[in-house]
Amino acid sequence: MRKIIAYCLVLWGVNAQAQPFQDCADCPVMVPVEAGSFQMGESGRLNALPVHTVTLSAFAIGKYEVTQGEWRTIMGSNPSKAPSCGDTCPVENVSWHDAQAFVERLAAKTGQPYRLPTEAEWEYACRAGERHDFCGGDDRDKVAWQGDENGSAHPVGSRQPNAWGIYDMSGNVWEWTQDCMHSNYQGAPIDGSAWIEADCKSRVLRGGSWLSGPQYSRSALRFGFSAKFRAGDFGFRVVRPLK
């Protein structure tokens, strides 16, 4: 029985023995995710078709969105539109290029290959071996801050995590991924790598935000925007490969 359970955990990308870690005292907390396969996409959503099998190598992903405190430690400033929210709130008002600058400095500081998650890694971590409407369940109010037109971001980790202990993948802030935006998944990589090309005009954001309606926080929802654009509900989390 134990062998069967262990096999199922590996199949779904879960390592029951893995523990979150940090590469430095001020670095993001990372959740290890084992290699595995999942069905990426969603029936009935045109830009999330075709639903296809993706097989990924092991990686670690931020337990939380990168916070204002972590950004300040690495970058020496705070670009957020709501700095009064505090160091435990996600950094926002950052472009894709800003996020790239952060991961480059984090990699230099730690000697580890930090980067943005690929879109496949993001959805794999969001789903956490399950098939819910949102990242962590079907009740959006338990897992996501969303739909508050007069509000702002909230401290990370203050909603229910998903099955792998990862927080705020639905709602709070939109999260930049490495990939270029495509109109659907025809021709998408099946190995979990980023889908990019030289003339990329927009990059993929996932997860929705405190501002957007609940439909934008769904697990399969994809949104593309210019890599140069900044908004008060655009943030990110980090990934690093595991051997």
C-alpha positions as a Markdown table, in Angstrom:
| # | Residue | x | y | z |
|---|---|---|---|---|
| 1 | Met | 0.0 | 0.0 | 0.0 |
| 2 | Arg | 2.8 | 2.5 | 0.9 |
| 3 | Lys | 4.5 | 1.8 | -2.5 |
| 4 | Ile | 1.2 | 2.5 | -4.3 |
| 5 | Ile | 0.7 | 5.7 | -2.4 |
| 6 | Ala | 4.3 | 6.8 | -3.1 |
| 7 | Tyr | 3.9 | 6.0 | -6.8 |
| 8 | Cys | 0.7 | 8.1 | -7.0 |
| 9 | Leu | 2.4 | 11.0 | -5.3 |
| 10 | Val | 5.3 | 10.9 | -7.8 |
| 11 | Leu | 2.9 | 10.6 | -10.7 |
| 12 | Trp | 1.1 | 13.7 | -9.7 |
| 13 | Gly | 4.3 | 15.6 | -8.9 |
| 14 | Val | 4.1 | 15.5 | -5.1 |
| 15 | Asn | 7.0 | 14.7 | -2.9 |
| 16 | Ala | 5.6 | 14.0 | 0.6 |
| 17 | Gln | 9.1 | 14.4 | 2.0 |
| 18 | Ala | 10.0 | 17.7 | 0.3 |
| 19 | Gln | 10.1 | 20.7 | 2.6 |
| 20 | Pro | 10.0 | 24.4 | 1.6 |
| 21 | Phe | 13.5 | 26.0 | 1.6 |
| 22 | Gln | 15.3 | 29.3 | 1.2 |
| 23 | Asp | 18.6 | 29.9 | -0.5 |
| 24 | Cys | 19.3 | 32.9 | 1.8 |
| 25 | Ala | 17.6 | 34.5 | 4.8 |
| 26 | Asp | 15.9 | 37.2 | 2.7 |
| 27 | Cys | 15.2 | 35.0 | -0.4 |
| 28 | Pro | 11.7 | 33.7 | -1.4 |
| 29 | Val | 10.5 | 30.6 | 0.3 |
| 30 | Met | 10.5 | 27.8 | -2.3 |
| 31 | Val | 8.3 | 24.7 | -2.6 |
| 32 | Pro | 9.9 | 21.7 | -4.3 |
| 33 | Val | 7.8 | 20.0 | -7.0 |
| 34 | Glu | 8.7 | 16.6 | -8.3 |
| 35 | Ala | 8.7 | 15.7 | -12.0 |
| 36 | Gly | 5.4 | 14.5 | -13.4 |
| 37 | Ser | 2.7 | 14.9 | -16.0 |
| 38 | Phe | -0.6 | 16.6 | -16.2 |
| 39 | Gln | -3.4 | 17.7 | -18.5 |
| 40 | Met | -2.8 | 21.4 | -19.4 |
| 41 | Gly | -5.7 | 23.5 | -20.6 |
| 42 | Glu | -9.5 | 23.5 | -20.3 |
| 43 | Ser | -12.3 | 22.3 | -22.6 |
| 44 | Gly | -14.6 | 25.1 | -23.7 |
| 45 | Arg | -12.0 | 27.8 | -23.4 |
| 46 | Leu | -10.7 | 28.6 | -26.9 |
| 47 | Asn | -7.3 | 29.9 | -26.0 |
| 48 | Ala | -6.7 | 27.0 | -23.6 |
| 49 | Leu | -7.2 | 24.3 | -26.3 |
| 50 | Pro | -6.3 | 21.7 | -27.1 |
| 51 | Val | -6.0 | 20.1 | -23.7 |
| 52 | His | -2.7 | 18.3 | -23.9 |
| 53 | Thr | -0.4 | 16.2 | -21.8 |
| 54 | Val | 2.7 | 18.0 | -20.5 |
| 55 | Thr | 5.6 | 16.2 | -18.7 |
| 56 | Leu | 7.8 | 18.4 | -16.6 |
| 57 | Ser | 11.2 | 18.0 | -14.8 |
| 58 | Ala | 11.5 | 18.8 | -11.1 |
| 59 | Phe | 11.5 | 22.4 | -10.1 |
| 60 | Ala | 10.9 | 24.6 | -7.0 |
| 61 | Ile | 8.3 | 27.5 | -7.1 |
| 62 | Gly | 7.8 | 30.4 | -4.8 |
| 63 | Lys | 5.4 | 29.5 | -1.9 |
| 64 | Tyr | 4.2 | 33.1 | -2.2 |
| 65 | Glu | 4.3 | 35.8 | -4.7 |
| 66 | Val | 7.4 | 37.9 | -4.5 |
| 67 | Thr | 6.8 | 40.5 | -1.7 |
| 68 | Gln | 7.6 | 44.1 | -1.5 |
| 69 | Gly | 10.1 | 43.3 | 1.2 |
| 70 | Glu | 11.9 | 40.8 | -1.0 |
| 71 | Trp | 11.9 | 43.2 | -3.9 |
| 72 | Arg | 13.4 | 46.0 | -1.7 |
| 73 | Thr | 16.1 | 43.7 | -0.4 |
| 74 | Ile | 17.2 | 42.6 | -3.9 |
| 75 | Met | 16.5 | 45.8 | -5.9 |
| 76 | Gly | 16.9 | 48.5 | -3.3 |
| 77 | Ser | 13.6 | 50.2 | -4.0 |
| 78 | Asn | 9.8 | 49.6 | -4.1 |
| 79 | Pro | 7.9 | 50.2 | -7.3 |
| 80 | Ser | 4.5 | 49.3 | -5.8 |
| 81 | Lys | 1.5 | 51.5 | -6.1 |
| 82 | Ala | 0.4 | 50.5 | -2.6 |
| 83 | Pro | 3.6 | 50.5 | -0.5 |
| 84 | Ser | 1.6 | 51.2 | 2.6 |
| 85 | Cys | 0.3 | 47.6 | 2.3 |
| 86 | Gly | 3.7 | 46.6 | 3.8 |
| 87 | Asp | 6.6 | 44.2 | 3.2 |
| 88 | Thr | 4.5 | 41.1 | 3.3 |
| 89 | Cys | 2.2 | 42.2 | 0.4 |
| 90 | Pro | 3.1 | 41.2 | -3.1 |
| 91 | Val | 5.2 | 43.6 | -5.1 |
| 92 | Glu | 3.2 | 45.0 | -7.9 |
| 93 | Asn | 3.4 | 47.6 | -10.7 |
| 94 | Val | 6.2 | 45.6 | -12.2 |
| 95 | Ser | 6.6 | 44.8 | -15.9 |
| 96 | Trp | 7.9 | 41.5 | -17.3 |
| 97 | His | 11.2 | 43.2 | -17.9 |
| 98 | Asp | 11.3 | 44.3 | -14.2 |
| 99 | Ala | 10.6 | 40.8 | -13.1 |
| 100 | Gln | 13.5 | 39.6 | -15.3 |
| 101 | Ala | 15.8 | 42.1 | -13.6 |
| 102 | Phe | 14.8 | 40.7 | -10.2 |
| 103 | Val | 15.4 | 37.1 | -11.1 |
| 104 | Glu | 18.8 | 37.9 | -12.6 |
| 105 | Arg | 19.9 | 39.7 | -9.4 |
| 106 | Leu | 18.5 | 36.9 | -7.2 |
| 107 | Ala | 20.4 | 34.3 | -9.3 |
| 108 | Ala | 23.6 | 36.3 | -8.9 |
| 109 | Lys | 23.1 | 36.6 | -5.2 |
| 110 | Thr | 22.4 | 32.9 | -4.6 |
| 111 | Gly | 24.4 | 31.3 | -7.4 |
| 112 | Gln | 21.2 | 29.4 | -8.3 |
| 113 | Pro | 19.4 | 29.6 | -11.7 |
| 114 | Tyr | 16.3 | 31.5 | -10.7 |
| 115 | Arg | 13.8 | 32.6 | -13.4 |
| 116 | Leu | 10.1 | 33.2 | -14.0 |
| 117 | Pro | 8.0 | 30.1 | -14.2 |
| 118 | Thr | 7.0 | 28.7 | -17.6 |
| 119 | Glu | 3.3 | 28.8 | -18.3 |
| 120 | Ala | 3.2 | 25.0 | -18.0 |
| 121 | Glu | 5.1 | 25.0 | -14.7 |
| 122 | Trp | 2.7 | 27.7 | -13.4 |
| 123 | Glu | -0.4 | 25.7 | -14.3 |
| 124 | Tyr | 1.1 | 22.4 | -13.0 |
| 125 | Ala | 1.8 | 24.1 | -9.6 |
| 126 | Cys | -1.6 | 25.8 | -9.6 |
| 127 | Arg | -3.5 | 22.5 | -10.1 |
| 128 | Ala | -1.3 | 20.6 | -7.6 |
| 129 | Gly | -2.5 | 17.2 | -8.9 |
| 130 | Glu | -6.1 | 18.2 | -8.8 |
| 131 | Arg | -8.7 | 19.6 | -11.2 |
| 132 | His | -10.4 | 22.5 | -9.6 |
| 133 | Asp | -11.8 | 25.7 | -11.0 |
| 134 | Phe | -9.3 | 27.7 | -9.0 |
| 135 | Cys | -5.8 | 27.1 | -7.7 |
| 136 | Gly | -6.7 | 25.2 | -4.5 |
| 137 | Gly | -10.4 | 24.5 | -4.8 |
| 138 | Asp | -13.7 | 25.4 | -6.3 |
| 139 | Asp | -14.7 | 28.0 | -3.7 |
| 140 | Arg | -12.9 | 31.1 | -5.0 |
| 141 | Asp | -13.5 | 33.1 | -1.8 |
| 142 | Lys | -11.4 | 30.5 | 0.2 |
| 143 | Val | -8.4 | 30.7 | -2.1 |
| 144 | Ala | -8.4 | 34.1 | -3.8 |
| 145 | Trp | -8.5 | 37.8 | -3.2 |
| 146 | Gln | -10.4 | 39.1 | -6.3 |
| 147 | Gly | -13.1 | 41.3 | -7.6 |
| 148 | Asp | -12.5 | 44.3 | -5.3 |
| 149 | Glu | -12.5 | 47.4 | -7.5 |
| 150 | Asn | -11.8 | 49.8 | -4.6 |
| 151 | Gly | -9.2 | 47.7 | -2.9 |
| 152 | Ser | -5.6 | 46.7 | -3.3 |
| 153 | Ala | -3.4 | 43.6 | -2.9 |
| 154 | His | -3.4 | 41.7 | 0.4 |
| 155 | Pro | -0.5 | 40.2 | 2.5 |
| 156 | Val | 0.6 | 36.9 | 0.9 |
| 157 | Gly | -0.5 | 33.7 | 2.4 |
| 158 | Ser | -3.7 | 35.0 | 4.0 |
| 159 | Arg | -6.0 | 32.8 | 1.9 |
| 160 | Gln | -6.2 | 29.0 | 1.8 |
| 161 | Pro | -3.2 | 27.3 | 0.0 |
| 162 | Asn | -3.5 | 24.6 | -2.6 |
| 163 | Ala | -2.8 | 20.9 | -2.0 |
| 164 | Trp | 1.0 | 21.5 | -2.3 |
| 165 | Gly | 1.1 | 24.4 | 0.2 |
| 166 | Ile | 1.4 | 27.2 | -2.4 |
| 167 | Tyr | -0.6 | 30.4 | -1.8 |
| 168 | Asp | -2.3 | 33.0 | -3.9 |
| 169 | Met | -2.0 | 31.4 | -7.3 |
| 170 | Ser | -5.5 | 32.5 | -7.9 |
| 171 | Gly | -6.1 | 36.2 | -7.2 |
| 172 | Asn | -4.1 | 38.9 | -5.3 |
| 173 | Val | -1.8 | 39.9 | -8.2 |
| 174 | Trp | -1.5 | 38.7 | -11.8 |
| 175 | Glu | 1.7 | 36.7 | -12.2 |
| 176 | Trp | 4.1 | 37.1 | -15.2 |
| 177 | Thr | 5.4 | 33.9 | -16.8 |
| 178 | Gln | 8.3 | 33.3 | -19.2 |
| 179 | Asp | 6.1 | 32.5 | -22.2 |
| 180 | Cys | 5.0 | 34.5 | -25.2 |
| 181 | Met | 1.3 | 34.7 | -25.6 |
| 182 | His | -0.3 | 32.5 | -28.3 |
| 183 | Ser | -3.9 | 32.3 | -29.3 |
| 184 | Asn | -4.1 | 28.6 | -28.4 |
| 185 | Tyr | -2.0 | 25.6 | -27.5 |
| 186 | Gln | -1.5 | 24.3 | -31.1 |
| 187 | Gly | 2.2 | 23.6 | -31.3 |
| 188 | Ala | 2.9 | 24.3 | -27.6 |
| 189 | Pro | 5.9 | 22.5 | -26.0 |
| 190 | Ile | 5.0 | 19.3 | -24.1 |
| 191 | Asp | 8.1 | 19.2 | -21.9 |
| 192 | Gly | 7.2 | 22.1 | -19.7 |
| 193 | Ser | 9.6 | 24.5 | -21.4 |
| 194 | Ala | 8.7 | 28.1 | -22.2 |
| 195 | Trp | 7.1 | 28.8 | -25.6 |
| 196 | Ile | 8.9 | 31.8 | -27.0 |
| 197 | Glu | 10.1 | 33.4 | -30.2 |
| 198 | Ala | 12.2 | 36.3 | -31.3 |
| 199 | Asp | 9.4 | 38.6 | -32.2 |
| 200 | Cys | 7.3 | 38.1 | -29.0 |
| 201 | Lys | 4.8 | 40.9 | -28.7 |
| 202 | Ser | 3.2 | 40.0 | -25.4 |
| 203 | Arg | 3.9 | 37.7 | -22.4 |
| 204 | Val | 1.5 | 35.5 | -20.5 |
| 205 | Leu | 0.1 | 36.5 | -17.1 |
| 206 | Arg | -1.8 | 34.0 | -15.0 |
| 207 | Gly | -4.0 | 33.8 | -11.9 |
| 208 | Gly | -6.0 | 37.0 | -11.9 |
| 209 | Ser | -5.8 | 39.6 | -9.2 |
| 210 | Trp | -7.5 | 41.5 | -6.4 |
| 211 | Leu | -9.0 | 43.8 | -9.0 |
| 212 | Ser | -10.2 | 41.4 | -11.7 |
| 213 | Gly | -13.4 | 39.4 | -11.6 |
| 214 | Pro | -13.5 | 35.8 | -10.4 |
| 215 | Gln | -13.6 | 34.4 | -13.9 |
| 216 | Tyr | -10.0 | 35.7 | -14.4 |
| 217 | Ser | -8.7 | 33.7 | -11.4 |
| 218 | Arg | -9.5 | 30.3 | -12.9 |
| 219 | Ser | -6.8 | 27.7 | -13.1 |
| 220 | Ala | -6.7 | 27.7 | -16.9 |
| 221 | Leu | -7.3 | 31.3 | -17.7 |
| 222 | Arg | -4.6 | 33.0 | -19.8 |
| 223 | Phe | -4.0 | 36.6 | -20.4 |
| 224 | Gly | -1.4 | 38.3 | -22.6 |
| 225 | Phe | 0.1 | 41.8 | -22.2 |
| 226 | Ser | 3.1 | 43.9 | -23.4 |
| 227 | Ala | 6.2 | 43.0 | -21.5 |
| 228 | Lys | 6.8 | 46.7 | -21.0 |
| 229 | Phe | 3.5 | 47.3 | -19.2 |
| 230 | Arg | 3.1 | 48.0 | -15.5 |
| 231 | Ala | 0.0 | 47.9 | -13.4 |
| 232 | Gly | -1.0 | 48.0 | -9.8 |
| 233 | Asp | -2.1 | 44.4 | -9.9 |
| 234 | Phe | 0.8 | 42.9 | -11.9 |
| 235 | Gly | 3.3 | 40.9 | -9.9 |
| 236 | Phe | 5.1 | 37.5 | -10.1 |
| 237 | Arg | 6.6 | 34.5 | -8.3 |
| 238 | Val | 9.9 | 32.8 | -9.0 |
| 239 | Val | 11.0 | 29.3 | -10.0 |
| 240 | Arg | 14.3 | 27.5 | -10.0 |
| 241 | Pro | 15.0 | 24.1 | -11.6 |
| 242 | Leu | 15.9 | 21.1 | -9.3 |
| 243 | Lys | 18.3 | 18.4 | -10.3 |
